[in-house]
Amino acid sequence: MLDLHDNQICRIENVSHLSELRVLNLAGNNISKMENLQGLDSLTELNLGQNCISVVTEVDRLPLLQRLFLSCNNITSFDQLACLGESCSLSELTLDGNPVALETWYKQAVLRCVLHLRQLDMKRITDEDRRMAGVQARKEEEKKKESHKQTIHKEKRRLAIRNAAQQWEGVRACLELPSTNGAKEEVSPENSPAHSPAQTNGLTQEPSPDEPRRVSPGSGPERPSGGTEIRLQSNSRPNSPRDPKLVEAGSGSVQSLSLSDSHLAELDGDTLRLFGLGALEALERGWGVQTAGAVTVITFRYINFDAIVPTLPRIRVKFPNLSHMIFLETNISRLPQLAALAQVRRLDQLTIHPDGNPVVSLTLWRSFVIYRLHHFNLQRINGQEVTMNDVIAAERVFGTLGHIAATETPRCRLLLLLEESRKRQLQFLLEGRGRRAGLSPEELRDNGKLLGEGLSRALFNYPSRDCSAESPEEGSVESSERATMVEQYLQELVQSASDTNLKGEALHKLWPSMFAEMVRDCVLEMRDQATFRQASLAKLSETK
């Protein structure tokens, strides 16, 4: 036995030659590090209590150590006790007085580390203590597995969004959309516009890739399930979806609905986010009434708007509480496309981000949305409140056009322009109610009250294009014939208007001389009244 307690020893040294030493007491000193313990092959008890030790080391160099006293030191975490697990002989241990002893599950964590321990802090280890340690060990193992699973999913998600962005860049190049500068980003529920006053849902900044080729998630720990989309190569980086920088989503509340190497659909609380064309398949899945009813926000990114249009009627039925739609990188380039949103049940907010949506650069796009979606009573567009002045201004610009179109367009043309539901409404008005009221179709067209504002707004429409048509060739032929007919009709209208205008201008120039000639001829005819009366009587006789 060697007792050196309560001295001012700062370092363990000059004891490695004591091969027959069994008990070493160094308590109450200033030792901060366990070192130089090799050679103490017979040591069974080591007392280092009331020192300044923060990390336990070299216990594995003491093959016969049974009792280790480390009370009242500076050990703060279980990682600093990892060395104890390498001892096969340790049976008694004291750690009271250390910060680590105040941690939750302290005893269970120590028992997991030192399997053969019989006594801890001068208290006997019971079977219940070991059972609780086993339970805690299983929980920790499950936690690690879940963390690893989330890490893998996070990487799959990042690659899916990145590849969807690169695929969209190929589409952008084909469509010749204006490109914007910005770092590649991915979606994040935390800093998304859904959680900001102006917008909803967003993307997170992703490590900027230098390689232009697609990245396959197959290079990760586990290949994601799901089909792959057509790979489009692009040397440009995908754009930032919005001005704020966003962080990557990793919370456990995010549920992946569809994930492949080029698309992602995920549900985060009340927000449904869709990336890439393949993500639209999530709208076809079986939705529970409660889950679908909780969705109030849908955001689309890297999806061509024309591919979204056919899904709008299904969105209307499936998500009755939807109140906010967000479009980023969706190629909304014309005002009629915005009219397709009228197929949704209701909207309180609409966000169309400038990136990948050229329509936002048009001066009247906001007024058109306010007029066309008037029945939705939109509260905000791109985060900006819709005021009564905005509604009045939109009505002045587009209301007049809609009224003229509804009242002056021939019935056959109205039926051609309207969708099926509006066609039935017009047929009812023109044929059913008109007959009962005793009015002709022309009188009905002149009666704005019967036709109502709904029809004038409905003329600003964007017909759905069902991408799942059985015969794409027939659809393309029909579309070509319709385009030819429309072009021919417009040419005839333009030619007729041009001819009428030319005739009007010619009449305006000739009218002064024509009027003078007419007056002169009348004066000459009536100069000899007797002759004029005889000629007039002769004409009347001939007509009888």
Phi, psi and omega in degrees: 000139176230115183251113180233032185286159177055051170240198179242037181289129182254345185211141176277121179200163177061034176235355186294344180272356182273072187289341181257005181290133182252326183231128178231119182248111178239026182291152175073029177247196181245031182287131181247352185214135175274113185206167176057040179261358178293146181097344179273067189287343182255002186290126179248339182223130179227122181248111178238027180293154177058047173238202182240030184284134179243338180227132179269122181222167173063014176294330180292349178272001180246090190293337183249011184293126179246325183236127180229122182249116182233029181296149173058053172241202184243035180280120188249343183218160180290336178297331180284356178251009186302329183297333182297331181292345181271357179268129181262354185248346186294129181233339179231138184210140173236130178227008180296148182090356174262151177303328182295335181289347179269354182289150174295144181060031181300310183297316182296322180294320179293319180294327175293329182280316182247099189290328187264014184292133178251340182214133180229125181053045177066019178236138183290140177277124180264170177296326178295321177299318181291324178296316178296325177295321178294319178298314180295324179297318179295321178297318179296322180293317177297322179297319179294319179297318180295320178297319179295319179298318179294324178297317179296315180296322180298319180291319177301317181297316180298316181291322179298315180293320181296316181290323175299322178294318179292323177295320178295326178299324175295318177296318179302318180295321179292323182275353181057043176283149177294136180265146179241158181271148177159159180283152178290137184226165177229171186283148176215133180287336186288307185257020181286161179298343178295337181252013176246161184297329190268321189223182180223140173069138183200198189229160184249152180289133184244152177307126187290120180277142178266335182280137181279342185283164178292151177251129181262133177295350178298341179284348181279186182296333184210134182280131181289151178278166177112158180286167179247150179268170177297128183276124177247127182277146178204138178268356181261155180273148177293153186274162174288133185288338181198173186293315182295147174275138187237158182254157187286142181283135177212008183287151182291346182282348180279125182249122178280125179263326180206127184217125172222190182282358181220006174208160181211134172231124182220150181246121180237091182067246180263010186243126175253121182247132183235125179237126177084154185301320182296341181293341180295342179294339178295336179287343181268350183290164177286120181251133172290151182299317182291318181295313180294324180292338180279345182284120178242347183228133173232130178239135179247137175212142181062035178229129178295133186300324180298334175281338179280327187307313181298340181274348185299318176300323179291323177298320180301318182282320189282327184240082186293339183259012179299129182230352184214127176239140182232134181235120177231128179056057182235006175059047169275108188241346184229151180299319180303332178299323180296333180294338180297336181293347178295346180283348179280155184295309179200157177214132172262328181224148176222130179234119176239104185285143182301330182293118177076009178229085185299341183298335182294338179281349179283140186296320189262012186296321182292319178297322179296317179299315181299317181290310187291325181256033183300327183289345177279340184057055181303136179265323182218142173233120185052039177082353181262133183292140177271117182261169178295326177298322177297318181296316180296316180297319179294321179295322180295321184283306188262340180296319178297316179298316180296320180294316179298316181296321183287329185263334186255340182287133177302154185301318181298325179288324177299316180295328179288324184281327187277158173278176189301314183298318179288329176298316180297322179296317181293319178300319179297317182291315186282327186257312184283291184296325181297319180291319180295327181275353180074027182252147176279161177304324179295319179293325177295319179296329179280345183264096183296333183292323181287317180288324176077169181288334183303320181292317181296325176286325182294338178293336173273081184235169178226103188297143178290145176241108183282110184289344183263026180299143184293326183234093179299329181295316180296320179298319180291323178295315180297319179296321179295317179296319179296318179298319179297317180296316180297318180297317180295317180298317179295321178299319178296319178298315181296318180295318179296316179296322180294316179298316179298321180293318179296319178296318179298318179295319179295317178297321180297325180283322185274341187303317180303314180290322178298317180296319179297320179294319180298316179296317180298316181297319179297316180297318181295320180294323185267005182295317176257098188295322181298314179296320181296320179294318180297317180295320180294317178296323179296320179294319179296321179296321181293322181292328177290000000 
